[in-house]
Amino acid sequence: MKTLYIMRHADKDISNPNTDDYDIQVTPKGLKDVENVSKKLKEKNVLPDLLVASPALRTKQTAEVVAKELEYTKSIMYNEVLFQAFVNEVIESITYTFDDVNTLMIVGHNPSLTALGVSLVGLKEKILMGEVLKIEFDCNSWTSIDISNAKLIYQIKPD
């Protein structure tokens, strides 16, 4: 069995129109939302084997809060592909994960994360900023994941 957590970055600060998309940071409310969502994950004993995030500032900030709250002590892996990715690129990145990783968490962006949820579990609504989905796959290799063996276990939305 493989378990995938998909998390969209926290609420972003769009107050300065001159900030490059890559450098947009999260809002104080966004940080609080991610802390709360992460605490709910901690209550469910979530601890990923690998935490991967887009290197954009807002996803870095989100991943760092998640890592702290979950007591994830390994290095966060930053994958440039996750920034402005198409869904097929996200899926390809997941399938490149070593099979000794059973629980993978990805922190990224829309629209690719929502498209991923749609393609894997038929998600009907867009993933909110700070929201996380847990998807389980009835397979032993990341190269085997697809809609036929995927099941949405739960979603945690920010309050």
C-alpha positions, 0 to 999 in steps of 0.5 A: 500500500502507498499513501499520498498526502496532497497539500496546497500551499497556505493562503498567499499574500497578494497585496503587492502586485509587484511581487514575482509569483515565485516570491509570494509569501503566505499570510499570517492567517495562512500560517495559522491555518496550516498549523491547525491542519497540521495538528489535525494530521498529527492527531491522526499520527501522520508522519510522511517518509518523504516530504516534497514541495515546490521551491516557491516561497509560499510552498516552502513556508507551508512545508516548513510549518507542516514539518515542524508540527508533524515532527518530520526531522528529515530534509524537505525535498524541493522539486522545481517541477512542482512549480507551475506543473501540469498534472502529468508532470506531478504524476511523473514526479510521484512515480519516480519516488523510490518504493521504500517510501510508503507515505509521501506528502507533496506541497504544491499549487493549483491547478495541478493539485486539483487536477491530480485529485480529479484524475486519481479519485474523481475529486469534485471541487478545487483544493483550497489553500491549506487543504490536504487530501489523503489518498491510498493506493492498493499497490506496492510501487509508485509506478503502479498508481492510477485511478483504478487503485486509488481511494480518497480517505479524507480531506482536511480543510482549513477552518 
